[in-house]
Amino acid sequence: MKKKSVVFGSLIPVFIFGFIISLNSDEFDSKFMMGEPFHVDGLNTNESTMIMDYVYDDVTGDGILDDVILAGSKDTPDSLYSYDVNIFVKDGQTDSYLTITSTDEYYPNGFSGYISKIDLYDFTGDQVKEVLLIVGTGGTKSGPRAFISSFKERKPVVIFGMEENRGIDFEGEYIDGFKANLISSKLNKTITLDLSARKEEYIEKGWYNSAGKLLYSNATAETYGFFDVQVYDFEFDGVMDLKTSQFIGGIPAELLSTLESVWKYEDSEWVVVRATYTTHLVDE
C-alpha cells in the first residue's frame, strides 16, 4: 500500500457543474504564478481573483501539457479563508479554457472555505489524471469534502461530488445493555456498538440504570461527514483510491466510533471496497 497524499478540511454543501469557454487569450504565458491576479473575460473571475495553486500537466488526455489553475478571492492576502474559488484549465492544444465551478444558495460564484491546493492523480485507470480539490470550513459534523474532476477529451465533469461526500450513512439508536444499533442503507449492513466502556459515566448521567436499562428517550446515533480524506495506491498500479474517515456520533454530540472506508472507481462509479469501525475498550 503506497500512500501518496494526505488532505483534510471541511466544507459547505455545493452544487457543481462544468463548461467550456473558447477564448483566444494572450493575457498570460503558459505558466501562471501563485498569488498573481487572474482575470479573464468570460470566465467566473473578477479584479480580486488571484491564483491559489497551479499545476502544469496533461489532464485532457491528448499528450499536450495544460495549465491547471485554482483561483479565487480573499479578503486579505494572508487570509486562510477563500471564496469564489474555481478550477480553470487552459487547454494546451487549443488555448481554450475549461472550468469546474460550484454554486450554492449562499456562495453563488464558487467554492468557499479553507482551500489551498489542487492535486492531480489517476483515479479512473484511464492513464489521464483527474483534479482533486479539498474544501473545508472546520465544522465538527461537516468534515472535509473532496471533489474530483475529469477534463478528459475536454469534457469537464465532476466524478466525486456531493453524493459521494455523504459518505457511509449509518443511522440508529442506543439500546438496552449499553449498546447502539445502526443501519447503513448504502452498505445494507447493520452494526452494534459496544458502549460499555462508558458504563459508569452513563449511569452517573442517568442515561442508563445499573442494570443496563436505557433511560434516555430518543437517544439516536449517526455518522458525521468526513473528517479526513487520504489518497492511496493500494494495489501499487498507479491508480489511486480514496481512504475516508468519519465519526459516528451520539447524544449529546459524543463520539462513539470511527468509521474508515476505502473508495475505488469502478465501471464509472465509486464503490466502497473496504469499511471498518472501532469500538472503545477503555474510555477514561
C-alpha beads as a LAMMPS data file, in Angstrom:
LAMMPS data file: protein, C-alpha beads

284 atoms
283 bonds

1 atom types
1 bond types

-500.0 500.0 xlo xhi
-500.0 500.0 ylo yhi
-500.0 500.0 zlo zhi

Masses

1 110.0

Atoms # bond

1 1 1 0.000 0.000 0.000
2 1 1 1.553 3.252 -1.135
3 1 1 0.334 6.459 0.473
4 1 1 0.528 9.392 -1.926
5 1 1 -1.043 12.343 -0.150
6 1 1 -2.946 13.457 2.911
7 1 1 -5.555 16.175 2.682
8 1 1 -8.072 17.423 5.183
9 1 1 -10.535 20.176 5.934
10 1 1 -14.291 20.671 5.790
11 1 1 -16.905 22.324 3.603
12 1 1 -20.304 23.808 2.931
13 1 1 -22.744 21.942 0.610
14 1 1 -22.370 22.919 -3.041
15 1 1 -23.743 22.025 -6.462
16 1 1 -21.227 21.550 -9.248
17 1 1 -21.219 21.836 -13.000
18 1 1 -18.677 22.099 -15.802
19 1 1 -18.485 24.069 -19.019
20 1 1 -16.092 25.254 -21.720
21 1 1 -15.380 28.816 -22.824
22 1 1 -13.400 29.249 -26.034
23 1 1 -11.050 32.214 -25.792
24 1 1 -8.287 33.475 -27.986
25 1 1 -6.460 34.803 -24.936
26 1 1 -2.946 36.211 -24.878
27 1 1 -3.239 37.602 -21.346
28 1 1 -0.931 35.020 -19.832
29 1 1 2.099 32.975 -20.677
30 1 1 1.923 29.206 -20.414
31 1 1 2.994 29.419 -16.753
32 1 1 0.973 31.081 -14.016
33 1 1 2.362 32.291 -10.705
34 1 1 0.591 31.730 -7.390
35 1 1 -0.562 34.946 -5.743
36 1 1 -0.862 36.802 -9.028
37 1 1 -4.180 38.282 -10.242
38 1 1 -6.216 36.083 -12.587
39 1 1 -8.976 37.715 -14.599
40 1 1 -10.200 36.569 -17.999
41 1 1 -13.296 37.988 -19.676
42 1 1 -15.959 35.334 -19.993
43 1 1 -14.728 33.324 -17.019
44 1 1 -16.110 33.468 -13.486
45 1 1 -13.349 35.844 -12.345
46 1 1 -13.045 39.500 -11.350
47 1 1 -10.419 42.033 -10.327
48 1 1 -9.951 40.416 -6.905
49 1 1 -9.450 36.869 -8.236
50 1 1 -5.962 35.526 -7.580
51 1 1 -4.146 32.308 -8.400
52 1 1 -4.098 29.998 -5.378
53 1 1 -2.425 26.965 -6.932
54 1 1 -1.108 25.924 -10.326
55 1 1 -0.092 22.635 -11.972
56 1 1 1.318 22.137 -15.485
57 1 1 0.251 18.692 -16.685
58 1 1 -1.916 16.908 -19.230
59 1 1 -5.485 16.500 -17.948
60 1 1 -7.308 16.241 -21.295
61 1 1 -5.512 13.092 -22.443
62 1 1 -4.116 14.431 -25.719
63 1 1 -0.492 14.247 -24.584
64 1 1 -0.097 18.039 -24.520
65 1 1 0.507 19.764 -21.199
66 1 1 -2.272 22.005 -19.870
67 1 1 -2.351 24.860 -17.373
68 1 1 -4.428 23.745 -14.366
69 1 1 -5.317 26.753 -12.241
70 1 1 -7.067 27.106 -8.893
71 1 1 -8.209 30.703 -8.499
72 1 1 -10.371 32.615 -6.049
73 1 1 -10.604 35.641 -3.776
74 1 1 -9.516 36.507 -0.220
75 1 1 -10.314 39.487 1.972
76 1 1 -6.621 39.841 2.830
77 1 1 -3.575 38.263 1.153
78 1 1 -2.671 36.251 4.275
79 1 1 -6.212 35.068 4.998
80 1 1 -6.727 31.308 5.158
81 1 1 -10.349 31.649 4.064
82 1 1 -11.126 31.911 0.344
83 1 1 -14.309 32.421 -1.634
84 1 1 -15.474 32.375 -5.267
85 1 1 -12.905 29.614 -5.874
86 1 1 -12.983 27.681 -9.164
87 1 1 -10.815 25.313 -11.198
88 1 1 -9.719 26.514 -14.641
89 1 1 -7.837 24.526 -17.279
90 1 1 -6.193 26.313 -20.187
91 1 1 -6.063 23.624 -22.847
92 1 1 -2.521 23.264 -24.164
93 1 1 -3.672 22.463 -27.676
94 1 1 -6.491 24.968 -28.274
95 1 1 -5.817 27.697 -25.664
96 1 1 -9.495 27.413 -24.712
97 1 1 -10.478 27.450 -21.052
98 1 1 -12.364 24.601 -19.440
99 1 1 -13.709 25.074 -15.947
100 1 1 -15.263 23.345 -12.988
101 1 1 -17.125 25.717 -10.738
102 1 1 -19.718 25.456 -7.973
103 1 1 -22.746 27.345 -6.781
104 1 1 -24.977 27.184 -3.752
105 1 1 -27.542 29.376 -2.047
106 1 1 -25.000 31.390 -0.067
107 1 1 -21.930 31.395 -2.339
108 1 1 -23.204 31.548 -5.929
109 1 1 -19.852 32.191 -7.602
110 1 1 -17.723 29.232 -6.493
111 1 1 -16.354 27.152 -3.653
112 1 1 -15.857 28.883 -0.307
113 1 1 -13.829 27.730 2.673
114 1 1 -10.287 26.892 3.678
115 1 1 -8.807 25.982 0.315
116 1 1 -5.125 25.841 -0.518
117 1 1 -4.257 23.484 -3.357
118 1 1 -5.171 21.038 -6.064
119 1 1 -3.557 17.654 -6.716
120 1 1 -3.538 15.520 -9.862
121 1 1 -3.929 11.729 -9.789
122 1 1 -5.303 8.970 -11.993
123 1 1 -8.355 7.663 -10.123
124 1 1 -10.137 6.064 -13.092
125 1 1 -7.328 3.923 -14.500
126 1 1 -7.502 5.522 -17.963
127 1 1 -3.962 6.981 -17.616
128 1 1 -5.368 10.523 -17.672
129 1 1 -5.050 12.473 -14.440
130 1 1 -8.047 13.908 -12.645
131 1 1 -8.011 17.030 -10.441
132 1 1 -8.554 16.636 -6.697
133 1 1 -9.756 19.629 -4.677
134 1 1 -10.343 19.671 -0.910
135 1 1 -12.557 22.363 0.616
136 1 1 -13.047 22.935 4.345
137 1 1 -14.979 25.072 6.799
138 1 1 -13.887 23.451 10.059
139 1 1 -17.190 22.097 11.386
140 1 1 -17.377 19.060 13.691
141 1 1 -20.180 17.341 11.798
142 1 1 -19.283 18.623 8.322
143 1 1 -15.760 17.384 7.817
144 1 1 -13.694 17.780 4.634
145 1 1 -15.314 17.426 1.262
146 1 1 -13.288 16.057 -1.643
147 1 1 -14.137 16.908 -5.237
148 1 1 -12.559 15.015 -8.127
149 1 1 -12.971 16.458 -11.617
150 1 1 -12.145 14.974 -15.009
151 1 1 -11.248 17.056 -18.051
152 1 1 -10.642 14.083 -20.353
153 1 1 -11.354 14.829 -24.024
154 1 1 -12.104 18.445 -22.968
155 1 1 -15.338 17.377 -21.242
156 1 1 -15.335 18.799 -17.693
157 1 1 -17.242 16.612 -15.260
158 1 1 -17.171 16.005 -11.515
159 1 1 -16.796 12.300 -10.787
160 1 1 -16.573 12.555 -6.983
161 1 1 -19.113 15.103 -5.818
162 1 1 -21.788 15.843 -3.254
163 1 1 -23.421 12.419 -3.363
164 1 1 -20.119 10.659 -2.618
165 1 1 -19.306 13.204 0.082
166 1 1 -22.266 11.979 2.074
167 1 1 -20.016 9.065 2.977
168 1 1 -21.482 5.958 4.579
169 1 1 -24.878 6.706 6.069
170 1 1 -25.169 4.794 9.343
171 1 1 -28.164 5.787 11.474
172 1 1 -29.589 4.182 14.590
173 1 1 -30.241 4.437 18.296
174 1 1 -28.986 3.468 21.736
175 1 1 -30.470 0.259 23.103
176 1 1 -30.500 -1.600 26.397
177 1 1 -27.253 -3.183 27.517
178 1 1 -25.025 -0.152 26.905
179 1 1 -25.131 -0.600 23.146
180 1 1 -26.135 1.211 19.958
181 1 1 -27.576 -0.354 16.800
182 1 1 -27.028 1.365 13.455
183 1 1 -28.064 0.554 9.890
184 1 1 -26.474 1.699 6.599
185 1 1 -28.707 1.723 3.538
186 1 1 -25.653 2.281 1.321
187 1 1 -23.868 -0.852 2.547
188 1 1 -27.022 -2.753 3.521
189 1 1 -25.277 -3.546 6.798
190 1 1 -26.190 -3.372 10.484
191 1 1 -23.600 -2.832 13.220
192 1 1 -23.828 -2.889 17.011
193 1 1 -21.504 -0.652 19.013
194 1 1 -20.445 -1.781 22.464
195 1 1 -20.658 1.299 24.711
196 1 1 -19.899 -0.493 27.986
197 1 1 -16.550 1.317 28.303
198 1 1 -18.665 4.354 29.290
199 1 1 -20.983 2.398 31.567
200 1 1 -20.171 4.279 34.783
201 1 1 -20.453 7.645 33.046
202 1 1 -23.841 6.762 31.559
203 1 1 -25.174 5.588 34.918
204 1 1 -23.911 8.749 36.631
205 1 1 -25.583 10.929 33.989
206 1 1 -28.841 8.989 34.289
207 1 1 -28.814 7.754 30.716
208 1 1 -28.835 4.101 31.838
209 1 1 -29.561 2.414 35.145
210 1 1 -27.136 -0.014 36.724
211 1 1 -28.918 -2.968 35.100
212 1 1 -28.265 -1.512 31.638
213 1 1 -31.798 -0.254 31.010
214 1 1 -31.835 2.743 28.649
215 1 1 -33.427 5.745 30.387
216 1 1 -32.587 8.479 27.852
217 1 1 -35.512 8.982 25.465
218 1 1 -34.873 9.392 21.730
219 1 1 -31.170 8.560 22.057
220 1 1 -30.030 8.466 18.436
221 1 1 -26.686 7.920 16.714
222 1 1 -25.447 8.707 13.206
223 1 1 -22.391 9.177 11.038
224 1 1 -20.948 12.650 10.524
225 1 1 -19.214 13.938 7.412
226 1 1 -15.623 13.083 6.536
227 1 1 -13.024 14.363 8.977
228 1 1 -10.112 13.006 6.957
229 1 1 -9.519 12.154 3.307
230 1 1 -6.357 10.449 2.069
231 1 1 -5.141 9.259 -1.319
232 1 1 -3.576 5.800 -1.552
233 1 1 -2.287 3.459 -4.214
234 1 1 -3.446 0.268 -2.526
235 1 1 -2.594 -2.036 -5.439
236 1 1 0.683 -0.356 -6.481
237 1 1 -0.630 0.068 -10.034
238 1 1 -0.656 3.859 -10.266
239 1 1 -4.442 4.011 -9.953
240 1 1 -5.426 5.883 -6.826
241 1 1 -8.185 5.197 -4.303
242 1 1 -9.629 7.353 -1.537
243 1 1 -9.496 6.418 2.126
244 1 1 -12.017 8.383 4.175
245 1 1 -12.718 8.638 7.902
246 1 1 -15.987 9.555 9.607
247 1 1 -17.107 9.814 13.202
248 1 1 -20.188 8.025 14.473
249 1 1 -21.771 10.412 16.951
250 1 1 -24.448 10.080 19.591
251 1 1 -26.056 12.050 22.426
252 1 1 -25.293 14.798 23.128
253 1 1 -22.740 15.092 20.326
254 1 1 -20.497 12.420 21.828
255 1 1 -18.172 10.427 19.593
256 1 1 -18.931 6.717 19.726
257 1 1 -16.774 5.234 16.968
258 1 1 -14.558 5.926 13.967
259 1 1 -15.616 4.585 10.577
260 1 1 -12.938 4.169 7.896
261 1 1 -13.689 3.268 4.298
262 1 1 -11.854 2.803 1.008
263 1 1 -13.471 4.074 -2.184
264 1 1 -12.491 2.738 -5.617
265 1 1 -13.656 3.973 -9.025
266 1 1 -15.055 1.019 -10.953
267 1 1 -17.304 0.967 -14.040
268 1 1 -17.935 4.725 -13.891
269 1 1 -18.962 4.797 -10.243
270 1 1 -17.394 4.862 -6.788
271 1 1 -17.607 1.637 -4.821
272 1 1 -16.818 1.136 -1.133
273 1 1 -14.438 -1.836 -1.215
274 1 1 -13.484 -1.782 2.464
275 1 1 -15.104 -0.442 5.634
276 1 1 -14.141 -0.856 9.295
277 1 1 -15.308 0.703 12.544
278 1 1 -13.874 0.963 16.047
279 1 1 -15.209 0.002 19.465
280 1 1 -13.919 1.578 22.663
281 1 1 -12.468 -0.964 25.089
282 1 1 -11.396 1.639 27.634
283 1 1 -12.655 5.223 27.692
284 1 1 -11.500 7.269 30.660

Bonds

1 1 1 2
2 1 2 3
3 1 3 4
4 1 4 5
5 1 5 6
6 1 6 7
7 1 7 8
8 1 8 9
9 1 9 10
10 1 10 11
11 1 11 12
12 1 12 13
13 1 13 14
14 1 14 15
15 1 15 16
16 1 16 17
17 1 17 18
18 1 18 19
19 1 19 20
20 1 20 21
21 1 21 22
22 1 22 23
23 1 23 24
24 1 24 25
25 1 25 26
26 1 26 27
27 1 27 28
28 1 28 29
29 1 29 30
30 1 30 31
31 1 31 32
32 1 32 33
33 1 33 34
34 1 34 35
35 1 35 36
36 1 36 37
37 1 37 38
38 1 38 39
39 1 39 40
40 1 40 41
41 1 41 42
42 1 42 43
43 1 43 44
44 1 44 45
45 1 45 46
46 1 46 47
47 1 47 48
48 1 48 49
49 1 49 50
50 1 50 51
51 1 51 52
52 1 52 53
53 1 53 54
54 1 54 55
55 1 55 56
56 1 56 57
57 1 57 58
58 1 58 59
59 1 59 60
60 1 60 61
61 1 61 62
62 1 62 63
63 1 63 64
64 1 64 65
65 1 65 66
66 1 66 67
67 1 67 68
68 1 68 69
69 1 69 70
70 1 70 71
71 1 71 72
72 1 72 73
73 1 73 74
74 1 74 75
75 1 75 76
76 1 76 77
77 1 77 78
78 1 78 79
79 1 79 80
80 1 80 81
81 1 81 82
82 1 82 83
83 1 83 84
84 1 84 85
85 1 85 86
86 1 86 87
87 1 87 88
88 1 88 89
89 1 89 90
90 1 90 91
91 1 91 92
92 1 92 93
93 1 93 94
94 1 94 95
95 1 95 96
96 1 96 97
97 1 97 98
98 1 98 99
99 1 99 100
100 1 100 101
101 1 101 102
102 1 102 103
103 1 103 104
104 1 104 105
105 1 105 106
106 1 106 107
107 1 107 108
108 1 108 109
109 1 109 110
110 1 110 111
111 1 111 112
112 1 112 113
113 1 113 114
114 1 114 115
115 1 115 116
116 1 116 117
117 1 117 118
118 1 118 119
119 1 119 120
120 1 120 121
121 1 121 122
122 1 122 123
123 1 123 124
124 1 124 125
125 1 125 126
126 1 126 127
127 1 127 128
128 1 128 129
129 1 129 130
130 1 130 131
131 1 131 132
132 1 132 133
133 1 133 134
134 1 134 135
135 1 135 136
136 1 136 137
137 1 137 138
138 1 138 139
139 1 139 140
140 1 140 141
141 1 141 142
142 1 142 143
143 1 143 144
144 1 144 145
145 1 145 146
146 1 146 147
147 1 147 148
148 1 148 149
149 1 149 150
150 1 150 151
151 1 151 152
152 1 152 153
153 1 153 154
154 1 154 155
155 1 155 156
156 1 156 157
157 1 157 158
158 1 158 159
159 1 159 160
160 1 160 161
161 1 161 162
162 1 162 163
163 1 163 164
164 1 164 165
165 1 165 166
166 1 166 167
167 1 167 168
168 1 168 169
169 1 169 170
170 1 170 171
171 1 171 172
172 1 172 173
173 1 173 174
174 1 174 175
175 1 175 176
176 1 176 177
177 1 177 178
178 1 178 179
179 1 179 180
180 1 180 181
181 1 181 182
182 1 182 183
183 1 183 184
184 1 184 185
185 1 185 186
186 1 186 187
187 1 187 188
188 1 188 189
189 1 189 190
190 1 190 191
191 1 191 192
192 1 192 193
193 1 193 194
194 1 194 195
195 1 195 196
196 1 196 197
197 1 197 198
198 1 198 199
199 1 199 200
200 1 200 201
201 1 201 202
202 1 202 203
203 1 203 204
204 1 204 205
205 1 205 206
206 1 206 207
207 1 207 208
208 1 208 209
209 1 209 210
210 1 210 211
211 1 211 212
212 1 212 213
213 1 213 214
214 1 214 215
215 1 215 216
216 1 216 217
217 1 217 218
218 1 218 219
219 1 219 220
220 1 220 221
221 1 221 222
222 1 222 223
223 1 223 224
224 1 224 225
225 1 225 226
226 1 226 227
227 1 227 228
228 1 228 229
229 1 229 230
230 1 230 231
231 1 231 232
232 1 232 233
233 1 233 234
234 1 234 235
235 1 235 236
236 1 236 237
237 1 237 238
238 1 238 239
239 1 239 240
240 1 240 241
241 1 241 242
242 1 242 243
243 1 243 244
244 1 244 245
245 1 245 246
246 1 246 247
247 1 247 248
248 1 248 249
249 1 249 250
250 1 250 251
251 1 251 252
252 1 252 253
253 1 253 254
254 1 254 255
255 1 255 256
256 1 256 257
257 1 257 258
258 1 258 259
259 1 259 260
260 1 260 261
261 1 261 262
262 1 262 263
263 1 263 264
264 1 264 265
265 1 265 266
266 1 266 267
267 1 267 268
268 1 268 269
269 1 269 270
270 1 270 271
271 1 271 272
272 1 272 273
273 1 273 274
274 1 274 275
275 1 275 276
276 1 276 277
277 1 277 278
278 1 278 279
279 1 279 280
280 1 280 281
281 1 281 282
282 1 282 283
283 1 283 284
